Amino acid sequence: MTRSQHTTYFLSDGPALHRPAYQSALERCLDRLVGLRSIAGLRNPKIGQPGHRWSYCDGPDWVMGFLPGQLWLASQLTGDPAFATACRARRPQFRAVLDSRRARDHDLGFMFSLSAVAEFLSTGDGVARAMGIEAARALIGRFREEGQYLQAWNPVGPHDRAQARFANGRMIADTIQNLALLHWAHRETGVSDFREVADLHEDSSLRHLIRADDTTFHTFLFDPSTGEPLRGETHQGYADDSCWARGQAWLIHGFANCYRLTGRAASLDAACRLAAKAEALMGDAAVPVWDYALPADGSHPVDSSAAAITAAGVLMLADLAPKPEAARWRSFGHRLLDGLLATCDLTQTPGAEGLLAHGAGHVPAGRSDAMLPYGDYYFIEALMRAQGHRDFFW
C-alpha cells in the first residue's frame, strides 16, 4: 500500500485534540510552501539571512532533505501534485550524494528518509526505494565494530590532519535520528544487518550520551583503534559538561521513534526521562535557550529548532506512553507549540520565506537567530502530530 492510500488516523480522545490555532498555523505553513516552490526552484534552504530570506545549499549538505520532507508532507496533506513534482525534480541531487564518498556521512537518514523513502512511501516508486536502500547500505558502512557506533563526521584525510584527529572515533547525538532509515531498510529487505546496526548504535547512545542526571552529551569519543570509551564532549554546545538543547531534542525524538519501531522498553524509558529533564530545564521559558547549562547572567539566544524537534518528539511520546504519562507529554508538546507560535512564528510575516525565526544553527560558530530548514520541518511535523496525524517518513 502506498502512502497516498493510507488512512489518516486520529487519537482516541477525539475532537478535543484538534486545536483551531494549530490547524490555522498548519494551513499557513502550506501556503508558505506554495510560495517557496517558485522562489527556491531546485535549491534547498541552508540557513536564513537578514530579511527572512534563505541562503541555499551549495552542493550536497546534511540539511538538503528538510525542504523535500516538508513538501512531501504538504503533498500528503493536500493531494496537490505540484508538491510531489518539486520533490521528484530534486532526485539527481540525491543521486549525486550516493555517487560521492565524500558526500556520504552519518546524516544519510536525514537526507534520504525525507526524500527517497518519503517518495516511495507516498507513491510506491521503485527507483526511490532502491535509492533509500542504497543510502542505508552506505550508512551501515560507517559502523565501527570495535566501539559499536556509527562514525559521525568524515575524517577527511592527509590534507586536514586536525579534522581527521577530531572526527575519528566520534559518535554524536544527531545520528539517532538517522536510525529510522536503517529500520525502514530492514522492513523492506529483511536484511538483519540494518536492524542490528541500528540497535547497537542505539545501545551505545543509551550508555554513553546520557548522563546520570538525564542531561546529554552532544558527542562521545572512543579510541579509534580499540573502541575504548574515552569521554563525552560538545561540538555545538556551550561546554563539554553542558547540555546542548538541540542535542537533547534529537535524542528525545530519536529514542521515542526507536521505541515506536522496535518496542524496546529502554528506548521509551530514555525518551521519557530526557523529555522530563528538558521540561524541568526550560523552567517557564516559552522557547528553550540554545544550551540548558548557560550562565544565569546575561541574555542568551533561544533555539526555535530545539523547541520544534522536542515538540514533535514529545507529541510522538503522547501516542506511545501509557495514558497518565501521555497526557503529560501532550501538554508539554502543546506548550512548546504555543511558545513557538507566540514568539517565533513567521507564517504571518509578509515576505518571509521560512516558517520560524530565532533558530540557533551553531552558536559557537556565530550562527544564531536565523531561520533553519530543520526547525521548519519539525514545526510542521509537530503541528501535524498535535492534530492527530501519525503517518510520517521515519
Secondary structure per residue as TSV (DSSP state, phi and psi in degrees):
chain	resnum	aa	ss	phi	psi
A	1	M	-	360.0	129.8
A	2	T	-	-82.0	162.0
A	3	R	G	-58.8	-35.2
A	4	S	G	-66.0	-16.4
A	5	Q	G	-94.4	-6.1
A	6	H	-	-71.7	151.3
A	7	T	-	-82.2	145.0
A	8	T	-	-83.6	126.1
A	9	Y	-	-100.5	147.2
A	10	F	-	-123.7	155.6
A	11	L	-	-75.0	161.3
A	12	S	T	-70.1	-16.4
A	13	D	T	-84.7	9.6
A	14	G	G	64.0	-147.1
A	15	P	G	-58.0	-26.9
A	16	A	G	-60.6	-23.5
A	17	L	G	-68.2	-31.7
A	18	H	-	-88.2	108.2
A	19	R	-	-98.8	124.1
A	20	P	H	-55.8	-34.9
A	21	A	H	-63.7	-37.1
A	22	Y	H	-73.4	-39.8
A	23	Q	H	-65.2	-40.1
A	24	S	H	-63.5	-42.1
A	25	A	H	-63.5	-41.0
A	26	L	H	-62.9	-41.0
A	27	E	H	-66.4	-35.6
A	28	R	H	-66.6	-37.7
A	29	C	H	-59.9	-43.4
A	30	L	H	-63.1	-42.0
A	31	D	H	-61.3	-40.9
A	32	R	H	-63.9	-39.1
A	33	L	H	-67.0	-34.0
A	34	V	H	-59.0	-45.8
A	35	G	H	-66.6	-37.0
A	36	L	H	-69.5	-27.4
A	37	R	H	-54.1	-44.3
A	38	S	H	-80.9	-25.3
A	39	I	H	-75.6	-46.0
A	40	A	H	-79.0	-31.6
A	41	G	T	60.2	-125.3
A	42	L	T	-93.1	4.4
A	43	R	-	-80.9	154.3
A	44	N	-	-118.1	124.5
A	45	P	E	-58.7	142.4
A	46	K	E	-111.3	-53.3
A	47	I	E	-159.5	150.9
A	48	G	E	-75.1	152.7
A	49	Q	E	-118.3	169.5
A	50	P	T	-52.8	145.1
A	51	G	T	83.0	9.2
A	52	H	T	57.9	42.2
A	53	R	E	-106.6	151.5
A	54	W	E	-86.8	142.9
A	55	S	E	-99.7	157.7
A	56	Y	E	-120.3	156.7
A	57	C	-	-61.5	138.4
A	58	D	S	-106.0	81.9
A	59	G	S	91.1	-167.3
A	60	P	S	-57.0	139.3
A	61	D	-	-157.3	144.7
A	62	W	T	-61.4	-22.8
A	63	V	T	-89.5	0.5
A	64	M	T	-68.5	-16.3
A	65	G	T	-85.9	-10.7
A	66	F	H	-76.0	-33.5
A	67	L	H	-69.9	-47.0
A	68	P	H	-53.8	-38.9
A	69	G	H	-60.6	-41.9
A	70	Q	H	-64.0	-41.1
A	71	L	H	-67.2	-37.6
A	72	W	H	-67.7	-37.3
A	73	L	H	-63.3	-41.0
A	74	A	H	-63.4	-39.1
A	75	S	H	-61.4	-42.9
A	76	Q	H	-62.4	-40.7
A	77	L	H	-75.8	-33.7
A	78	T	H	-108.8	-25.6
A	79	G	-	74.1	6.6
A	80	D	-	-73.1	115.7
A	81	P	H	-66.5	-16.5
A	82	A	H	-64.7	-30.8
A	83	F	H	-66.2	-45.8
A	84	A	H	-64.2	-39.2
A	85	T	H	-61.0	-42.1
A	86	A	H	-63.3	-33.1
A	87	C	H	-73.7	-46.7
A	88	R	H	-61.4	-32.9
A	89	A	T	-64.4	-17.5
A	90	R	T	-89.2	-4.0
A	91	R	H	-52.8	-42.0
A	92	P	H	-59.1	-30.5
A	93	Q	H	-64.6	-39.3
A	94	F	H	-77.9	-30.8
A	95	R	H	-60.4	-39.4
A	96	A	H	-63.4	-34.1
A	97	V	H	-63.4	-46.5
A	98	L	H	-64.4	-26.7
A	99	D	T	-90.4	2.6
A	100	S	-	-127.1	115.1
A	101	R	T	-63.5	-29.7
A	102	R	T	-75.1	-20.6
A	103	A	T	-87.5	-15.0
A	104	R	-	-90.5	124.9
A	105	D	-	-145.4	-161.0
A	106	H	T	-68.2	-12.5
A	107	D	T	-94.7	18.9
A	108	L	H	-60.3	-28.5
A	109	G	H	-67.3	-46.3
A	110	F	H	-55.3	-43.8
A	111	M	H	-68.5	-47.6
A	112	F	H	-98.5	-24.1
A	113	S	H	-63.4	-35.1
A	114	L	T	-94.6	2.6
A	115	S	T	-125.3	-80.8
A	116	A	H	-63.7	-47.8
A	117	V	H	-65.2	-41.7
A	118	A	H	-58.8	-42.1
A	119	E	H	-65.0	-44.1
A	120	F	H	-62.7	-45.5
A	121	L	H	-65.6	-29.6
A	122	S	H	-83.6	-30.7
A	123	T	H	-128.9	-16.2
A	124	G	-	77.2	14.7
A	125	D	-	-65.3	127.7
A	126	G	H	-71.5	-35.2
A	127	V	H	-65.3	-43.2
A	128	A	H	-60.5	-43.0
A	129	R	H	-58.9	-46.0
A	130	A	H	-62.4	-38.9
A	131	M	H	-65.5	-40.2
A	132	G	H	-62.2	-42.6
A	133	I	H	-67.6	-38.8
A	134	E	H	-61.9	-40.8
A	135	A	H	-63.2	-40.9
A	136	A	H	-64.2	-38.5
A	137	R	H	-64.4	-40.2
A	138	A	H	-64.4	-36.1
A	139	L	H	-67.3	-44.4
A	140	I	H	-69.1	-18.3
A	141	G	T	-66.0	-13.3
A	142	R	T	-89.4	-1.0
A	143	F	E	-70.6	132.3
A	144	R	E	-104.7	104.5
A	145	E	T	-58.6	-38.0
A	146	E	T	-65.4	-26.0
A	147	G	T	-117.8	-6.4
A	148	Q	T	63.6	53.1
A	149	Y	E	-152.0	161.3
A	150	L	E	-88.8	121.3
A	151	Q	-	-56.6	132.7
A	152	A	-	-79.5	-108.8
A	153	W	S	-67.4	156.7
A	154	N	-	-76.5	128.9
A	155	P	-	-72.5	115.0
A	156	V	-	-83.1	-3.2
A	157	G	-	103.7	-165.4
A	158	P	T	-65.1	-20.7
A	159	H	T	-80.5	-8.7
A	160	D	-	-146.2	79.0
A	161	R	H	-63.8	-35.2
A	162	A	H	-63.4	-44.1
A	163	Q	H	-64.3	-39.7
A	164	A	H	-62.0	-43.1
A	165	R	H	-64.5	-40.4
A	166	F	H	-65.8	-44.7
A	167	A	H	-80.5	-35.8
A	168	N	T	-59.9	129.6
A	169	G	T	80.0	21.6
A	170	R	E	-118.2	131.4
A	171	M	E	-111.1	157.0
A	172	I	E	-136.8	160.4
A	173	A	G	-61.2	-37.7
A	174	D	G	-55.7	-31.9
A	175	T	G	-63.3	-24.8
A	176	I	G	-60.7	-27.3
A	177	Q	G	-67.9	-22.0
A	178	N	G	-87.3	-7.6
A	179	L	H	-68.0	-22.8
A	180	A	H	-59.5	-34.1
A	181	L	H	-61.2	-40.5
A	182	L	H	-68.8	-40.8
A	183	H	H	-65.1	-39.5
A	184	W	H	-62.1	-46.0
A	185	A	H	-61.4	-36.9
A	186	H	H	-64.2	-43.5
A	187	R	H	-63.2	-36.9
A	188	E	H	-75.3	-36.2
A	189	T	H	-109.7	-24.0
A	190	G	-	76.8	3.7
A	191	V	-	-75.1	119.8
A	192	S	H	-69.1	-25.0
A	193	D	H	-54.8	-38.6
A	194	F	H	-61.8	-49.1
A	195	R	H	-67.8	-40.7
A	196	E	H	-62.6	-45.9
A	197	V	H	-65.2	-41.7
A	198	A	H	-60.3	-45.3
A	199	D	H	-67.0	-40.4
A	200	L	H	-67.4	-41.0
A	201	H	H	-65.6	-39.9
A	202	E	H	-61.8	-42.2
A	203	D	H	-59.7	-41.7
A	204	S	H	-65.9	-35.3
A	205	S	H	-64.4	-41.6
A	206	L	H	-61.5	-41.4
A	207	R	H	-75.2	-38.1
A	208	H	H	-113.3	-21.0
A	209	L	T	-96.5	-17.9
A	210	I	B	-101.9	123.6
A	211	R	-	-80.7	170.3
A	212	A	T	-62.9	-27.0
A	213	D	T	-92.8	9.6
A	214	D	S	72.2	14.1
A	215	T	-	-84.7	173.8
A	216	T	B	-135.5	151.4
A	217	F	-	-82.5	147.8
A	218	H	S	-75.2	-45.3
A	219	T	E	-130.1	158.7
A	220	F	E	-136.9	138.1
A	221	L	E	-109.1	134.0
A	222	F	E	-116.7	155.1
A	223	D	-	-63.6	120.6
A	224	P	T	-63.5	-23.0
A	225	S	T	-88.1	-44.1
A	226	T	T	-102.7	-18.5
A	227	G	-	80.4	5.6
A	228	E	-	-61.8	129.0
A	229	P	E	-65.3	130.4
A	230	L	E	-107.0	-65.7
A	231	R	E	-167.7	156.3
A	232	G	E	-88.5	144.4
A	233	E	E	-143.1	173.5
A	234	T	-	-114.1	164.1
A	235	H	S	-127.6	-41.0
A	236	Q	S	-112.0	-3.4
A	237	G	S	-88.4	-174.7
A	238	Y	S	-74.7	-39.8
A	239	A	S	-159.0	164.2
A	240	D	T	-60.8	-30.6
A	241	D	T	-100.6	13.4
A	242	S	S	-92.8	-169.3
A	243	C	-	-135.4	96.3
A	244	W	B	-66.0	123.9
A	245	A	H	-62.5	-39.0
A	246	R	H	-72.3	-32.2
A	247	G	H	-62.1	-43.7
A	248	Q	H	-60.1	-39.8
A	249	A	H	-65.7	-45.5
A	250	W	H	-54.0	-43.4
A	251	L	H	-72.6	-36.3
A	252	I	H	-59.9	-54.6
A	253	H	H	-63.2	-42.3
A	254	G	H	-65.9	-46.6
A	255	F	H	-66.6	-38.4
A	256	A	H	-60.2	-42.8
A	257	N	H	-70.2	-37.2
A	258	C	H	-60.4	-40.8
A	259	Y	H	-63.9	-42.6
A	260	R	H	-58.6	-37.3
A	261	L	H	-84.8	-27.2
A	262	T	H	-121.0	-21.5
A	263	G	-	73.3	13.7
A	264	R	-	-74.8	121.5
A	265	A	H	-61.6	-34.3
A	266	A	H	-62.1	-30.9
A	267	S	H	-68.8	-44.8
A	268	L	H	-63.6	-43.4
A	269	D	H	-60.1	-44.6
A	270	A	H	-64.1	-45.6
A	271	A	H	-59.8	-42.4
A	272	C	H	-67.8	-42.1
A	273	R	H	-64.3	-42.5
A	274	L	H	-69.0	-36.0
A	275	A	H	-65.9	-42.2
A	276	A	H	-62.3	-39.0
A	277	K	H	-66.2	-44.2
A	278	A	H	-61.0	-41.8
A	279	E	H	-59.9	-43.9
A	280	A	H	-67.7	-42.1
A	281	L	H	-69.3	-27.1
A	282	M	H	-67.2	-27.3
A	283	G	T	61.1	-132.2
A	284	D	T	-102.2	16.4
A	285	A	-	-66.3	147.9
A	286	A	S	-75.2	-36.3
A	287	V	S	-137.7	139.7
A	288	P	-	-67.3	147.4
A	289	V	B	-69.0	164.7
A	290	W	S	-69.3	-20.9
A	291	D	B	-141.8	132.4
A	292	Y	T	-75.7	-7.5
A	293	A	T	-113.0	24.9
A	294	L	-	-69.4	152.1
A	295	P	-	-57.7	145.6
A	296	A	S	-67.9	-25.4
A	297	D	S	-80.1	146.0
A	298	G	S	85.9	173.0
A	299	S	-	-107.5	140.1
A	300	H	-	-126.4	147.9
A	301	P	-	-61.7	143.1
A	302	V	B	-91.8	170.8
A	303	D	-	-132.0	100.3
A	304	S	H	-63.5	-29.1
A	305	S	H	-67.0	-39.2
A	306	A	H	-62.3	-39.2
A	307	A	H	-64.2	-44.1
A	308	A	H	-66.4	-43.3
A	309	I	H	-65.6	-43.7
A	310	T	H	-62.6	-42.2
A	311	A	H	-60.5	-46.6
A	312	A	H	-61.4	-39.1
A	313	G	H	-67.4	-45.4
A	314	V	H	-74.5	-28.2
A	315	L	H	-71.3	-30.5
A	316	M	H	-64.6	-44.0
A	317	L	H	-57.4	-36.9
A	318	A	H	-62.1	-25.6
A	319	D	H	-82.7	-15.6
A	320	L	H	-111.0	-32.3
A	321	A	S	-79.1	159.6
A	322	P	-	-58.7	158.9
A	323	K	H	-52.9	-48.3
A	324	P	H	-59.1	-41.4
A	325	E	H	-74.8	-31.8
A	326	A	H	-58.5	-40.3
A	327	A	H	-63.9	-37.6
A	328	R	H	-63.0	-45.7
A	329	W	H	-71.4	-34.1
A	330	R	H	-64.1	-41.7
A	331	S	H	-62.8	-41.9
A	332	F	H	-65.5	-41.5
A	333	G	H	-61.8	-42.0
A	334	H	H	-64.4	-38.9
A	335	R	H	-60.7	-43.3
A	336	L	H	-65.9	-43.1
A	337	L	H	-63.6	-40.4
A	338	D	H	-61.8	-40.1
A	339	G	H	-63.8	-42.1
A	340	L	H	-63.9	-44.1
A	341	L	H	-66.1	-32.4
A	342	A	H	-78.6	-30.5
A	343	T	H	-124.1	-16.8
A	344	C	T	-128.6	-5.7
A	345	D	B	-69.4	123.6
A	346	L	-	-105.5	1.8
A	347	T	T	-70.9	-11.1
A	348	Q	T	-111.2	12.3
A	349	T	S	-95.8	112.2
A	350	P	T	-58.1	135.9
A	351	G	T	86.1	-14.5
A	352	A	-	-69.3	141.4
A	353	E	-	-98.4	-20.2
A	354	G	S	-106.7	-171.1
A	355	L	S	-106.7	-33.4
A	356	L	B	-128.9	135.1
A	357	A	-	-89.8	173.9
A	358	H	-	64.2	42.5
A	359	G	B	-92.2	139.8
A	360	A	-	-103.1	95.1
A	361	G	S	-67.7	-52.7
A	362	H	B	-161.3	85.5
A	363	V	G	-60.4	-45.1
A	364	P	G	-59.5	-25.0
A	365	A	G	-93.1	6.0
A	366	G	T	88.2	14.1
A	367	R	B	-110.1	99.9
A	368	S	-	-144.2	169.2
A	369	D	S	53.7	58.7
A	370	A	B	-144.7	159.3
A	371	M	-	-67.3	144.8
A	372	L	-	-135.1	131.7
A	373	P	H	-64.8	-30.5
A	374	Y	H	-73.3	-35.8
A	375	G	H	-59.0	-42.4
A	376	D	H	-65.1	-42.9
A	377	Y	H	-59.4	-51.3
A	378	Y	H	-69.6	-24.9
A	379	F	H	-62.5	-47.2
A	380	I	H	-63.0	-43.8
A	381	E	H	-59.6	-44.1
A	382	A	H	-65.4	-42.3
A	383	L	H	-61.0	-41.0
A	384	M	H	-65.3	-44.6
A	385	R	H	-61.7	-38.4
A	386	A	H	-64.6	-23.6
A	387	Q	T	-97.4	8.0
A	388	G	T	97.1	2.1
A	389	H	-	-74.6	141.8
A	390	R	-	-128.1	-1.1
A	391	D	-	-93.8	109.5
A	392	F	-	-132.5	-172.6
A	393	F	-	-107.0	5.1
A	394	W	-	-82.8	360.0
